[in-house]
């Protein structure tokens, strides 16, 4: 629909959290030819682990939480699938305790980044009971203007 309405051959997808996993899955199933760039913000690209799995259903839907768990069937299929030809970018948060590592409170920095992507990092912090503030606040440009700075760089960049 976006291609039709814009008259363009390709689209740029900007996705947050589970949306990035869904976009990757879509591209693996239906192909990535119509996608020029995929920008993933705070996406748990390698799944969520540890105690996050136990309280994830309190923050989101049970089925989606099960799919995002590291080692789930969904995550194993994503990991084993072909790397998209589209240009990949991640914008990941760090500064919150995420399992035993630093991350955005949901996804550790390491679990968010992809080796075939251009990876950017936004520094932040978490203060809520669950310690997941940065995972959603990374989208709030009043709190994290670096996210918008990176998006502008990514959207302007002419990939090789």
N, CA, C and O atoms as a GROMACS GRO file, in nm:
protein
  640
    1UNK      N    1   0.083  -0.119   0.000
    1UNK     CA    2   0.000   0.000   0.000
    1UNK      C    3   0.088   0.126   0.000
    1UNK      O    4   0.059   0.222  -0.072
    2UNK      N    5   0.194   0.124   0.081
    2UNK     CA    6   0.284   0.240   0.086
    2UNK      C    7   0.352   0.259  -0.050
    2UNK      O    8   0.362   0.371  -0.100
    3UNK      N    9   0.397   0.150  -0.109
    3UNK     CA   10   0.460   0.158  -0.242
    3UNK      C   11   0.362   0.214  -0.344
    3UNK      O   12   0.398   0.300  -0.425
    4UNK      N   13   0.239   0.166  -0.340
    4UNK     CA   14   0.137   0.211  -0.435
    4UNK      C   15   0.108   0.361  -0.417
    4UNK      O   16   0.105   0.436  -0.514
    5UNK      N   17   0.088   0.401  -0.292
    5UNK     CA   18   0.052   0.542  -0.267
    5UNK      C   19   0.166   0.639  -0.295
    5UNK      O   20   0.142   0.754  -0.332
    6UNK      N   21   0.290   0.594  -0.278
    6UNK     CA   22   0.404   0.683  -0.298
    6UNK      C   23   0.463   0.671  -0.438
    6UNK      O   24   0.536   0.759  -0.482
    7UNK      N   25   0.430   0.562  -0.507
    7UNK     CA   26   0.488   0.540  -0.638
    7UNK      C   27   0.633   0.495  -0.633
    7UNK      O   28   0.703   0.496  -0.734
    8UNK      N   29   0.678   0.457  -0.516
    8UNK     CA   30   0.817   0.413  -0.497
    8UNK      C   31   0.826   0.261  -0.509
    8UNK      O   32   0.728   0.190  -0.486
    9UNK      N   33   0.945   0.212  -0.548
    9UNK     CA   34   0.968   0.068  -0.561
    9UNK      C   35   1.000   0.001  -0.428
    9UNK      O   36   0.979  -0.119  -0.411
   10UNK      N   37   1.052   0.081  -0.333
   10UNK     CA   38   1.096   0.024  -0.205
   10UNK      C   39   1.047   0.111  -0.090
   10UNK      O   40   1.015   0.228  -0.108
   11UNK      N   41   1.042   0.051   0.030
   11UNK     CA   42   1.000   0.123   0.150
   11UNK      C   43   1.110   0.118   0.255
   11UNK      O   44   1.201   0.035   0.248
   12UNK      N   45   1.100   0.206   0.350
   12UNK     CA   46   1.186   0.204   0.469
   12UNK      C   47   1.094   0.169   0.585
   12UNK      O   48   0.994   0.236   0.609
   13UNK      N   49   1.131   0.064   0.658
   13UNK     CA   50   1.053   0.024   0.775
   13UNK      C   51   1.128   0.069   0.900
   13UNK      O   52   1.247   0.041   0.915
   14UNK      N   53   1.058   0.139   0.988
   14UNK     CA   54   1.112   0.176   1.118
   14UNK      C   55   1.026   0.104   1.221
   14UNK      O   56   0.906   0.129   1.230
   15UNK      N   57   1.088   0.014   1.297
   15UNK     CA   58   1.011  -0.071   1.389
   15UNK      C   59   1.070  -0.065   1.530
   15UNK      O   60   1.190  -0.044   1.548
   16UNK      N   61   0.983  -0.084   1.628
   16UNK     CA   62   1.024  -0.084   1.769
   16UNK      C   63   0.991  -0.219   1.831
   16UNK      O   64   0.885  -0.275   1.805
   17UNK      N   65   1.081  -0.270   1.913
   17UNK     CA   66   1.060  -0.389   1.994
   17UNK      C   67   1.016  -0.508   1.910
   17UNK      O   68   1.082  -0.542   1.811
   18UNK      N   69   0.906  -0.573   1.946
   18UNK     CA   70   0.857  -0.690   1.874
   18UNK      C   71   0.831  -0.658   1.727
   18UNK      O   72   0.839  -0.746   1.642
   19UNK      N   73   0.800  -0.533   1.696
   19UNK     CA   74   0.776  -0.493   1.557
   19UNK      C   75   0.895  -0.520   1.468
   19UNK      O   76   0.879  -0.552   1.350
   20UNK      N   77   1.015  -0.506   1.523
   20UNK     CA   78   1.136  -0.535   1.445
   20UNK      C   79   1.150  -0.683   1.416
   20UNK      O   80   1.194  -0.722   1.308
   21UNK      N   81   1.111  -0.766   1.513
   21UNK     CA   82   1.116  -0.911   1.493
   21UNK      C   83   1.012  -0.952   1.388
   21UNK      O   84   1.038  -1.037   1.304
   22UNK      N   85   0.895  -0.890   1.395
   22UNK     CA   86   0.789  -0.919   1.297
   22UNK      C   87   0.835  -0.878   1.157
   22UNK      O   88   0.813  -0.950   1.061
   23UNK      N   89   0.899  -0.761   1.146
   23UNK     CA   90   0.949  -0.715   1.015
   23UNK      C   91   1.054  -0.811   0.960
   23UNK      O   92   1.052  -0.845   0.842
   24UNK      N   93   1.146  -0.855   1.046
   24UNK     CA   94   1.248  -0.951   1.002
   24UNK      C   95   1.183  -1.081   0.956
   24UNK      O   96   1.221  -1.137   0.852
   25UNK      N   97   1.086  -1.130   1.031
   25UNK     CA   98   1.016  -1.253   0.996
   25UNK      C   99   0.942  -1.237   0.863
   25UNK      O  100   0.948  -1.326   0.778
   26UNK      N  101   0.874  -1.126   0.846
   26UNK     CA  102   0.802  -1.099   0.722
   26UNK      C  103   0.898  -1.104   0.603
   26UNK      O  104   0.869  -1.164   0.500
   27UNK      N  105   1.014  -1.039   0.620
   27UNK     CA  106   1.112  -1.035   0.511
   27UNK      C  107   1.168  -1.173   0.480
   27UNK      O  108   1.198  -1.203   0.365
   28UNK      N  109   1.182  -1.257   0.582
   28UNK     CA  110   1.229  -1.393   0.557
   28UNK      C  111   1.124  -1.476   0.484
   28UNK      O  112   1.158  -1.558   0.398
   29UNK      N  113   0.998  -1.456   0.516
   29UNK     CA  114   0.891  -1.536   0.456
   29UNK      C  115   0.856  -1.486   0.316
   29UNK      O  116   0.845  -1.566   0.222
   30UNK      N  117   0.839  -1.355   0.300
   30UNK     CA  118   0.789  -1.299   0.175
   30UNK      C  119   0.897  -1.232   0.089
   30UNK      O  120   0.869  -1.188  -0.022
   31UNK      N  121   1.019  -1.226   0.141
   31UNK     CA  122   1.126  -1.163   0.067
   31UNK      C  123   1.146  -1.018   0.108
   31UNK      O  124   1.054  -0.953   0.158
   32UNK      N  125   1.265  -0.970   0.086
   32UNK     CA  126   1.298  -0.835   0.128
   32UNK      C  127   1.317  -0.739   0.010
   32UNK      O  128   1.362  -0.626   0.028
   33UNK      N  129   1.284  -0.785  -0.109
   33UNK     CA  130   1.302  -0.703  -0.230
   33UNK      C  131   1.236  -0.566  -0.217
   33UNK      O  132   1.297  -0.467  -0.259
   34UNK      N  133   1.115  -0.554  -0.161
   34UNK     CA  134   1.053  -0.421  -0.154
   34UNK      C  135   1.104  -0.334  -0.038
   34UNK      O  136   1.057  -0.221  -0.021
   35UNK      N  137   1.198  -0.384   0.042
   35UNK     CA  138   1.246  -0.309   0.158
   35UNK      C  139   1.385  -0.252   0.129
   35UNK      O  140   1.480  -0.326   0.101
   36UNK      N  141   1.396  -0.120   0.135
   36UNK     CA  142   1.523  -0.052   0.112
   36UNK      C  143   1.607  -0.052   0.241
   36UNK      O  144   1.726  -0.084   0.240
   37UNK      N  145   1.541  -0.015   0.353
   37UNK     CA  146   1.608  -0.011   0.483
   37UNK      C  147   1.513  -0.063   0.589
   37UNK      O  148   1.392  -0.040   0.584
   38UNK      N  149   1.570  -0.133   0.687
   38UNK     CA  150   1.496  -0.174   0.806
   38UNK      C  151   1.569  -0.115   0.926
   38UNK      O  152   1.684  -0.149   0.953
   39UNK      N  153   1.501  -0.025   0.997
   39UNK     CA  154   1.557   0.040   1.115
   39UNK      C  155   1.487  -0.019   1.237
   39UNK      O  156   1.365  -0.007   1.251
   40UNK      N  157   1.564  -0.084   1.324
   40UNK     CA  158   1.508  -0.152   1.442
   40UNK      C  159   1.549  -0.076   1.568
   40UNK      O  160   1.668  -0.063   1.598
   41UNK      N  161   1.451  -0.028   1.641
   41UNK     CA  162   1.476   0.049   1.763
   41UNK      C  163   1.438  -0.037   1.883
   41UNK      O  164   1.323  -0.079   1.895
   42UNK      N  165   1.534  -0.062   1.972
   42UNK     CA  166   1.512  -0.140   2.094
   42UNK      C  167   1.448  -0.276   2.064
   42UNK      O  168   1.352  -0.316   2.129
   43UNK      N  169   1.502  -0.344   1.966
   43UNK     CA  170   1.449  -0.474   1.924
   43UNK      C  171   1.533  -0.585   1.986
   43UNK      O  172   1.655  -0.585   1.970
   44UNK      N  173   1.471  -0.679   2.056
   44UNK     CA  174   1.547  -0.791   2.114
   44UNK      C  175   1.580  -0.895   2.006
   44UNK      O  176   1.523  -1.004   2.004
   45UNK      N  177   1.672  -0.860   1.917
   45UNK     CA  178   1.702  -0.941   1.799
   45UNK      C  179   1.750  -1.082   1.829
   45UNK      O  180   1.737  -1.170   1.745
   46UNK      N  181   1.803  -1.104   1.946
   46UNK     CA  182   1.847  -1.239   1.984
   46UNK      C  183   1.762  -1.293   2.099
   46UNK      O  184   1.799  -1.392   2.162
   47UNK      N  185   1.650  -1.229   2.127
   47UNK     CA  186   1.556  -1.276   2.229
   47UNK      C  187   1.581  -1.216   2.366
   47UNK      O  188   1.684  -1.153   2.391
   48UNK      N  189   1.484  -1.237   2.454
   48UNK     CA  190   1.496  -1.192   2.593
   48UNK      C  191   1.525  -1.314   2.680
   48UNK      O  192   1.484  -1.426   2.649
   49UNK      N  193   1.597  -1.289   2.789
   49UNK     CA  194   1.641  -1.402   2.872
   49UNK      C  195   1.618  -1.375   3.020
   49UNK      O  196   1.585  -1.264   3.061
   50UNK      N  197   1.638  -1.480   3.098
   50UNK     CA  198   1.638  -1.471   3.243
   50UNK      C  199   1.507  -1.425   3.303
   50UNK      O  200   1.399  -1.463   3.258
   51UNK      N  201   1.518  -1.341   3.405
   51UNK     CA  202   1.401  -1.297   3.479
   51UNK      C  203   1.305  -1.216   3.393
   51UNK      O  204   1.186  -1.205   3.425
   52UNK      N  205   1.355  -1.159   3.284
   52UNK     CA  206   1.266  -1.084   3.194
   52UNK      C  207   1.156  -1.172   3.139
   52UNK      O  208   1.044  -1.127   3.118
   53UNK      N  209   1.188  -1.300   3.116
   53UNK     CA  210   1.087  -1.392   3.066
   53UNK      C  211   0.972  -1.408   3.165
   53UNK      O  212   0.857  -1.424   3.124
   54UNK      N  213   1.003  -1.404   3.295
   54UNK     CA  214   0.898  -1.426   3.394
   54UNK      C  215   0.806  -1.307   3.409
   54UNK      O  216   0.686  -1.325   3.433
   55UNK      N  217   0.857  -1.184   3.397
   55UNK     CA  218   0.766  -1.072   3.412
   55UNK      C  219   0.725  -1.007   3.280
   55UNK      O  220   0.646  -0.912   3.280
   56UNK      N  221   0.775  -1.055   3.169
   56UNK     CA  222   0.733  -1.004   3.038
   56UNK      C  223   0.581  -1.008   3.022
   56UNK      O  224   0.523  -0.910   2.975
   57UNK      N  225   0.512  -1.119   3.058
   57UNK     CA  226   0.367  -1.122   3.041
   57UNK      C  227   0.293  -1.014   3.120
   57UNK      O  228   0.180  -0.979   3.087
   58UNK      N  229   0.356  -0.960   3.225
   58UNK     CA  230   0.293  -0.852   3.300
   58UNK      C  231   0.295  -0.722   3.219
   58UNK      O  232   0.210  -0.635   3.238
   59UNK      N  233   0.393  -0.710   3.129
   59UNK     CA  234   0.409  -0.589   3.049
   59UNK      C  235   0.350  -0.603   2.909
   59UNK      O  236   0.320  -0.502   2.845
   60UNK      N  237   0.335  -0.725   2.863
   60UNK     CA  238   0.288  -0.747   2.726
   60UNK      C  239   0.200  -0.870   2.718
   60UNK      O  240   0.152  -0.920   2.820
   61UNK      N  241   0.180  -0.918   2.600
   61UNK     CA  242   0.096  -1.035   2.577
   61UNK      C  243   0.176  -1.163   2.597
   61UNK      O  244   0.293  -1.170   2.560
   62UNK      N  245   0.115  -1.263   2.655
   62UNK     CA  246   0.180  -1.390   2.687
   62UNK      C  247   0.242  -1.457   2.564
   62UNK      O  248   0.357  -1.501   2.568
   63UNK      N  249   0.167  -1.465   2.453
   63UNK     CA  250   0.216  -1.531   2.331
   63UNK      C  251   0.337  -1.458   2.274
   63UNK      O  252   0.436  -1.522   2.238
   64UNK      N  253   0.330  -1.326   2.267
   64UNK     CA  254   0.442  -1.249   2.214
   64UNK      C  255   0.564  -1.263   2.303
   64UNK      O  256   0.677  -1.270   2.253
   65UNK      N  257   0.544  -1.267   2.433
   65UNK     CA  258   0.655  -1.285   2.526
   65UNK      C  259   0.721  -1.422   2.505
   65UNK      O  260   0.843  -1.433   2.506
   66UNK      N  261   0.638  -1.524   2.487
   66UNK     CA  262   0.692  -1.659   2.462
   66UNK      C  263   0.773  -1.661   2.332
   66UNK      O  264   0.878  -1.724   2.326
   67UNK      N  265   0.723  -1.592   2.230
   67UNK     CA  266   0.795  -1.587   2.102
   67UNK      C  267   0.928  -1.513   2.115
   67UNK      O  268   1.026  -1.551   2.051
   68UNK      N  269   0.933  -1.408   2.198
   68UNK     CA  270   1.056  -1.330   2.212
   68UNK      C  271   1.161  -1.396   2.300
   68UNK      O  272   1.275  -1.351   2.304
   69UNK      N  273   1.125  -1.502   2.370
   69UNK     CA  274   1.222  -1.569   2.458
   69UNK      C  275   1.336  -1.627   2.375
   69UNK      O  276   1.314  -1.691   2.272
   70UNK      N  277   1.459  -1.603   2.421
   70UNK     CA  278   1.575  -1.659   2.353
   70UNK      C  279   1.559  -1.811   2.347
   70UNK      O  280   1.525  -1.874   2.448
   71UNK      N  281   1.582  -1.869   2.231
   71UNK     CA  282   1.569  -2.013   2.215
   71UNK      C  283   1.430  -2.060   2.177
   71UNK      O  284   1.411  -2.180   2.152
   72UNK      N  285   1.331  -1.969   2.170
   72UNK     CA  286   1.196  -2.009   2.129
   72UNK      C  287   1.199  -2.052   1.983
   72UNK      O  288   1.295  -2.023   1.911
   73UNK      N  289   1.096  -2.121   1.939
   73UNK     CA  290   1.089  -2.164   1.798
   73UNK      C  291   1.095  -2.042   1.706
   73UNK      O  292   1.167  -2.043   1.606
   74UNK      N  293   1.020  -1.938   1.740
   74UNK     CA  294   1.020  -1.815   1.660
   74UNK      C  295   1.160  -1.756   1.650
   74UNK      O  296   1.205  -1.722   1.540
   75UNK      N  297   1.229  -1.743   1.762
   75UNK     CA  298   1.362  -1.683   1.762
   75UNK      C  299   1.463  -1.773   1.689
   75UNK      O  300   1.551  -1.723   1.619
   76UNK      N  301   1.451  -1.905   1.705
   76UNK     CA  302   1.543  -1.996   1.635
   76UNK      C  303   1.526  -1.984   1.485
   76UNK      O  304   1.624  -1.988   1.410
   77UNK      N  305   1.401  -1.971   1.439
   77UNK     CA  306   1.376  -1.955   1.295
   77UNK      C  307   1.434  -1.823   1.244
   77UNK      O  308   1.493  -1.817   1.136
   78UNK      N  309   1.418  -1.717   1.323
   78UNK     CA  310   1.475  -1.588   1.283
   78UNK      C  311   1.627  -1.597   1.273
   78UNK      O  312   1.687  -1.552   1.175
   79UNK      N  313   1.687  -1.656   1.374
   79UNK     CA  314   1.834  -1.667   1.379
   79UNK      C  315   1.888  -1.753   1.264
   79UNK      O  316   1.995  -1.725   1.210
   80UNK      N  317   1.814  -1.858   1.228
   80UNK     CA  318   1.861  -1.951   1.124
   80UNK      C  319   1.828  -1.902   0.984
   80UNK      O  320   1.884  -1.952   0.886
   81UNK      N  321   1.739  -1.805   0.972
   81UNK     CA  322   1.695  -1.758   0.841
   81UNK      C  323   1.803  -1.680   0.768
   81UNK      O  324   1.904  -1.639   0.826
   82UNK      N  325   1.779  -1.661   0.641
   82UNK     CA  326   1.871  -1.588   0.557
   82UNK      C  327   1.876  -1.442   0.600
   82UNK      O  328   1.774  -1.383   0.637
   83UNK      N  329   1.996  -1.383   0.596
   83UNK     CA  330   2.012  -1.242   0.629
   83UNK      C  331   1.953  -1.160   0.514
   83UNK      O  332   1.987  -1.184   0.398
   84UNK      N  333   1.865  -1.066   0.546
   84UNK     CA  334   1.802  -0.986   0.440
   84UNK      C  335   1.903  -0.907   0.359
   84UNK      O  336   2.010  -0.869   0.409
   85UNK      N  337   1.869  -0.882   0.234
   85UNK     CA  338   1.952  -0.799   0.147
   85UNK      C  339   1.931  -0.651   0.178
   85UNK      O  340   2.016  -0.568   0.146
   86UNK      N  341   1.818  -0.619   0.240
   86UNK     CA  342   1.789  -0.480   0.274
   86UNK      C  343   1.897  -0.429   0.370
   86UNK      O  344   1.963  -0.507   0.438
   87UNK      N  345   1.912  -0.300   0.373
   87UNK     CA  346   2.010  -0.240   0.463
   87UNK      C  347   1.952  -0.237   0.604
   87UNK      O  348   1.843  -0.184   0.626
   88UNK      N  349   2.025  -0.295   0.699
   88UNK     CA  350   1.978  -0.311   0.837
   88UNK      C  351   2.047  -0.213   0.930
   88UNK      O  352   2.167  -0.187   0.918
   89UNK      N  353   1.969  -0.160   1.024
   89UNK     CA  354   2.020  -0.067   1.125
   89UNK      C  355   1.956  -0.101   1.258
   89UNK      O  356   1.838  -0.138   1.264
   90UNK      N  357   2.034  -0.089   1.366
   90UNK     CA  358   1.975  -0.102   1.499
   90UNK      C  359   2.007   0.026   1.578
   90UNK      O  360   2.114   0.084   1.564
   91UNK      N  361   1.911   0.066   1.659
   91UNK     CA  362   1.932   0.171   1.758
   91UNK      C  363   1.896   0.106   1.890
   91UNK      O  364   1.780   0.076   1.917
   92UNK      N  365   1.998   0.084   1.973
   92UNK     CA  366   1.982   0.008   2.097
   92UNK      C  367   2.007   0.098   2.217
   92UNK      O  368   2.086   0.192   2.211
   93UNK      N  369   1.939   0.066   2.326
   93UNK     CA  370   1.958   0.140   2.450
   93UNK      C  371   2.055   0.068   2.542
   93UNK      O  372   2.063  -0.054   2.542
   94UNK      N  373   2.128   0.146   2.621
   94UNK     CA  374   2.217   0.091   2.722
   94UNK      C  375   2.215   0.183   2.844
   94UNK      O  376   2.190   0.303   2.833
   95UNK      N  377   2.242   0.124   2.959
   95UNK     CA  378   2.242   0.202   3.083
   95UNK      C  379   2.149   0.144   3.189
   95UNK      O  380   2.147   0.192   3.302
   96UNK      N  381   2.073   0.041   3.153
   96UNK     CA  382   1.983  -0.025   3.246
   96UNK      C  383   2.032  -0.167   3.270
   96UNK      O  384   2.088  -0.230   3.180
   97UNK      N  385   2.012  -0.216   3.390
   97UNK     CA  386   2.044  -0.356   3.418
   97UNK      C  387   1.946  -0.442   3.341
   97UNK      O  388   1.825  -0.433   3.362
   98UNK      N  389   1.998  -0.525   3.254
   98UNK     CA  390   1.916  -0.613   3.171
   98UNK      C  391   1.975  -0.752   3.183
   98UNK      O  392   2.071  -0.787   3.114
   99UNK      N  393   1.917  -0.832   3.272
   99UNK     CA  394   1.980  -0.960   3.305
   99UNK      C  395   2.109  -0.932   3.377
   99UNK      O  396   2.110  -0.866   3.481
  100UNK      N  397   2.219  -0.982   3.324
  100UNK     CA  398   2.351  -0.956   3.382
  100UNK      C  399   2.430  -0.855   3.302
  100UNK      O  400   2.550  -0.836   3.325
  101UNK      N  401   2.365  -0.790   3.207
  101UNK     CA  402   2.434  -0.698   3.117
  101UNK      C  403   2.364  -0.562   3.117
  101UNK      O  404   2.260  -0.544   3.180
  102UNK      N  405   2.424  -0.469   3.045
  102UNK     CA  406   2.362  -0.339   3.026
  102UNK      C  407   2.274  -0.346   2.901
  102UNK      O  408   2.306  -0.413   2.803
  103UNK      N  409   2.163  -0.275   2.907
  103UNK     CA  410   2.071  -0.273   2.793
  103UNK      C  411   1.965  -0.169   2.815
  103UNK      O  412   1.988  -0.069   2.883
  104UNK      N  413   1.847  -0.193   2.758
  104UNK     CA  414   1.738  -0.097   2.770
  104UNK      C  415   1.634  -0.138   2.874
  104UNK      O  416   1.530  -0.074   2.887
  105UNK      N  417   1.663  -0.245   2.949
  105UNK     CA  418   1.570  -0.296   3.049
  105UNK      C  419   1.491  -0.416   3.000
  105UNK      O  420   1.441  -0.494   3.081
  106UNK      N  421   1.480  -0.433   2.869
  106UNK     CA  422   1.415  -0.549   2.809
  106UNK      C  423   1.517  -0.631   2.732
  106UNK      O  424   1.525  -0.753   2.748
  107UNK      N  425   1.593  -0.564   2.650
  107UNK     CA  426   1.693  -0.631   2.567
  107UNK      C  427   1.832  -0.582   2.604
  107UNK      O  428   1.856  -0.462   2.615
  108UNK      N  429   1.924  -0.676   2.624
  108UNK     CA  430   2.062  -0.636   2.649
  108UNK      C  431   2.118  -0.576   2.520
  108UNK      O  432   2.067  -0.602   2.411
  109UNK      N  433   2.221  -0.496   2.534
  109UNK     CA  434   2.284  -0.435   2.417
  109UNK      C  435   2.328  -0.543   2.319
  109UNK      O  436   2.304  -0.532   2.199
  110UNK      N  437   2.391  -0.647   2.370
  110UNK     CA  438   2.440  -0.756   2.286
  110UNK      C  439   2.324  -0.827   2.214
  110UNK      O  440   2.337  -0.864   2.098
  111UNK      N  441   2.212  -0.847   2.283
  111UNK     CA  442   2.098  -0.916   2.224
  111UNK      C  443   2.022  -0.829   2.124
  111UNK      O  444   1.944  -0.880   2.044
  112UNK      N  445   2.045  -0.700   2.128
  112UNK     CA  446   1.975  -0.608   2.039
  112UNK      C  447   2.048  -0.588   1.907
  112UNK      O  448   1.984  -0.569   1.803
  113UNK      N  449   2.180  -0.591   1.910
  113UNK     CA  450   2.258  -0.561   1.790
  113UNK      C  451   2.272  -0.682   1.699
  113UNK      O  452   2.266  -0.796   1.744
  114UNK      N  453   2.289  -0.655   1.571
  114UNK     CA  454   2.307  -0.760   1.471
  114UNK      C  455   2.441  -0.741   1.400
  114UNK      O  456   2.480  -0.628   1.371
  115UNK      N  457   2.511  -0.850   1.372
  115UNK     CA  458   2.642  -0.838   1.308
  115UNK      C  459   2.634  -0.781   1.166
  115UNK      O  460   2.730  -0.720   1.120
  116UNK      N  461   2.523  -0.801   1.095
  116UNK     CA  462   2.510  -0.754   0.958
  116UNK      C  463   2.444  -0.616   0.950
  116UNK      O  464   2.410  -0.570   0.841
  117UNK      N  465   2.426  -0.552   1.065
  117UNK     CA  466   2.360  -0.421   1.070
  117UNK      C  467   2.460  -0.313   1.106
  117UNK      O  468   2.568  -0.341   1.158
  118UNK      N  469   2.422  -0.190   1.077
  118UNK     CA  470   2.496  -0.075   1.129
  118UNK      C  471   2.429  -0.045   1.263
  118UNK      O  472   2.311  -0.012   1.267
  119UNK      N  473   2.505  -0.056   1.372
  119UNK     CA  474   2.449  -0.048   1.507
  119UNK      C  475   2.481   0.085   1.574
  119UNK      O  476   2.595   0.131   1.575
  120UNK      N  477   2.378   0.147   1.630
  120UNK     CA  478   2.390   0.272   1.704
  120UNK      C  479   2.344   0.249   1.848
  120UNK      O  480   2.263   0.160   1.874
  121UNK      N  481   2.398   0.328   1.941
  121UNK     CA  482   2.367   0.310   2.083
  121UNK      C  483   2.323   0.442   2.145
  121UNK      O  484   2.385   0.547   2.124
  122UNK      N  485   2.213   0.436   2.222
  122UNK     CA  486   2.161   0.550   2.297
  122UNK      C  487   2.182   0.521   2.445
  122UNK      O  488   2.136   0.419   2.496
  123UNK      N  489   2.252   0.610   2.515
  123UNK     CA  490   2.275   0.597   2.659
  123UNK      C  491   2.153   0.646   2.734
  123UNK      O  492   2.094   0.748   2.698
  124UNK      N  493   2.114   0.574   2.838
  124UNK     CA  494   1.999   0.615   2.917
  124UNK      C  495   2.002   0.553   3.054
  124UNK      O  496   2.108   0.510   3.101
  125UNK      N  497   1.887   0.548   3.118
  125UNK     CA  498   1.876   0.488   3.251
  125UNK      C  499   1.733   0.439   3.272
  125UNK      O  500   1.641   0.475   3.199
  126UNK      N  501   1.718   0.357   3.374
  126UNK     CA  502   1.587   0.305   3.411
  126UNK      C  503   1.563   0.333   3.559
  126UNK      O  504   1.654   0.323   3.641
  127UNK      N  505   1.438   0.368   3.592
  127UNK     CA  506   1.409   0.397   3.731
  127UNK      C  507   1.281   0.332   3.782
  127UNK      O  508   1.254   0.336   3.902
  128UNK      N  509   1.201   0.273   3.692
  128UNK     CA  510   1.074   0.214   3.736
  128UNK      C  511   1.098   0.083   3.811
  128UNK      O  512   1.210   0.031   3.812
  129UNK      N  513   0.993   0.030   3.871
  129UNK     CA  514   1.001  -0.096   3.944
  129UNK      C  515   1.056  -0.208   3.856
  129UNK      O  516   1.142  -0.285   3.898
  130UNK      N  517   1.006  -0.215   3.732
  130UNK     CA  518   1.051  -0.319   3.641
  130UNK      C  519   1.183  -0.283   3.575
  130UNK      O  520   1.250  -0.370   3.520
  131UNK      N  521   1.222  -0.156   3.579
  131UNK     CA  522   1.348  -0.114   3.520
  131UNK      C  523   1.349  -0.125   3.368
  131UNK      O  524   1.451  -0.161   3.309
  132UNK      N  525   1.236  -0.093   3.306
  132UNK     CA  526   1.226  -0.105   3.160
  132UNK      C  527   1.200   0.029   3.093
  132UNK      O  528   1.162   0.032   2.976
  133UNK      N  529   1.218   0.139   3.163
  133UNK     CA  530   1.187   0.273   3.111
  133UNK      C  531   1.250   0.301   2.975
  133UNK      O  532   1.183   0.348   2.883
  134UNK      N  533   1.379   0.272   2.963
  134UNK     CA  534   1.452   0.308   2.842
  134UNK      C  535   1.397   0.236   2.720
  134UNK      O  536   1.402   0.290   2.609
  135UNK      N  537   1.344   0.117   2.738
  135UNK     CA  538   1.292   0.042   2.625
  135UNK      C  539   1.184   0.120   2.550
  135UNK      O  540   1.179   0.115   2.427
  136UNK      N  541   1.099   0.191   2.622
  136UNK     CA  542   0.997   0.273   2.556
  136UNK      C  543   1.040   0.420   2.546
  136UNK      O  544   1.009   0.487   2.448
  137UNK      N  545   1.111   0.469   2.646
  137UNK     CA  546   1.154   0.610   2.645
  137UNK      C  547   1.253   0.641   2.533
  137UNK      O  548   1.271   0.757   2.498
  138UNK      N  549   1.316   0.540   2.478
  138UNK     CA  550   1.411   0.562   2.368
  138UNK      C  551   1.339   0.628   2.249
  138UNK      O  552   1.403   0.691   2.164
  139UNK      N  553   1.206   0.611   2.243
  139UNK     CA  554   1.126   0.673   2.137
  139UNK      C  555   1.087   0.817   2.169
  139UNK      O  556   1.041   0.889   2.080
  140UNK      N  557   1.105   0.859   2.293
  140UNK     CA  558   1.068   0.994   2.336
  140UNK      C  559   1.186   1.088   2.309
  140UNK      O  560   1.284   1.089   2.383
  141UNK      N  561   1.175   1.168   2.202
  141UNK     CA  562   1.289   1.252   2.164
  141UNK      C  563   1.314   1.366   2.262
  141UNK      O  564   1.421   1.426   2.260
  142UNK      N  565   1.217   1.398   2.348
  142UNK     CA  566   1.243   1.496   2.452
  142UNK      C  567   1.341   1.441   2.556
  142UNK      O  568   1.417   1.516   2.616
  143UNK      N  569   1.338   1.310   2.576
  143UNK     CA  570   1.429   1.246   2.671
  143UNK      C  571   1.556   1.195   2.604
  143UNK      O  572   1.664   1.196   2.663
  144UNK      N  573   1.542   1.149   2.481
  144UNK     CA  574   1.655   1.086   2.410
  144UNK      C  575   1.663   1.138   2.267
  144UNK      O  576   1.624   1.069   2.172
  145UNK      N  577   1.713   1.260   2.254
  145UNK     CA  578   1.723   1.322   2.121
  145UNK      C  579   1.820   1.247   2.030
  145UNK      O  580   1.813   1.261   1.908
  146UNK      N  581   1.909   1.169   2.090
  146UNK     CA  582   2.006   1.091   2.010
  146UNK      C  583   1.933   0.994   1.917
  146UNK      O  584   1.982   0.966   1.807
  147UNK      N  585   1.819   0.942   1.958
  147UNK     CA  586   1.742   0.852   1.872
  147UNK      C  587   1.706   0.923   1.742
  147UNK      O  588   1.723   0.867   1.634
  148UNK      N  589   1.656   1.046   1.751
  148UNK     CA  590   1.620   1.122   1.632
  148UNK      C  591   1.744   1.158   1.551
  148UNK      O  592   1.741   1.154   1.428
  149UNK      N  593   1.853   1.191   1.619
  149UNK     CA  594   1.978   1.220   1.547
  149UNK      C  595   2.020   1.100   1.463
  149UNK      O  596   2.058   1.115   1.346
  150UNK      N  597   2.014   0.980   1.522
  150UNK     CA  598   2.051   0.859   1.449
  150UNK      C  599   1.955   0.831   1.334
  150UNK      O  600   1.998   0.793   1.225
  151UNK      N  601   1.825   0.850   1.357
  151UNK     CA  602   1.727   0.829   1.250
  151UNK      C  603   1.755   0.922   1.132
  151UNK      O  604   1.746   0.879   1.016
  152UNK      N  605   1.788   1.047   1.160
  152UNK     CA  606   1.819   1.140   1.052
  152UNK      C  607   1.942   1.094   0.974
  152UNK      O  608   1.944   1.102   0.851
  153UNK      N  609   2.044   1.047   1.044
  153UNK     CA  610   2.164   0.996   0.977
  153UNK      C  611   2.129   0.876   0.889
  153UNK      O  612   2.169   0.869   0.773
  154UNK      N  613   2.053   0.783   0.946
  154UNK     CA  614   2.016   0.661   0.874
  154UNK      C  615   1.932   0.692   0.751
  154UNK      O  616   1.956   0.637   0.644
  155UNK      N  617   1.834   0.781   0.765
  155UNK     CA  618   1.745   0.812   0.653
  155UNK      C  619   1.817   0.885   0.541
  155UNK      O  620   1.782   0.871   0.424
  156UNK      N  621   1.917   0.964   0.576
  156UNK     CA  622   1.994   1.039   0.475
  156UNK      C  623   2.102   0.954   0.408
  156UNK      O  624   2.142   0.981   0.295
  157UNK      N  625   2.148   0.852   0.478
  157UNK     CA  626   2.260   0.772   0.428
  157UNK      C  627   2.225   0.700   0.299
  157UNK      O  628   2.118   0.640   0.286
  158UNK      N  629   2.316   0.706   0.206
  158UNK     CA  630   2.305   0.631   0.080
  158UNK      C  631   2.389   0.506   0.097
  158UNK      O  632   2.512   0.512   0.087
  159UNK      N  633   2.325   0.392   0.121
  159UNK     CA  634   2.402   0.268   0.140
  159UNK      C  635   2.484   0.232   0.017
  159UNK      O  636   2.450   0.267  -0.096
  160UNK      N  637   2.594   0.160   0.044
  160UNK     CA  638   2.683   0.116  -0.065
  160UNK      C  639   2.613   0.018  -0.153
  160UNK      O  640   2.672  -0.030  -0.250
   0.00000   0.00000   0.00000
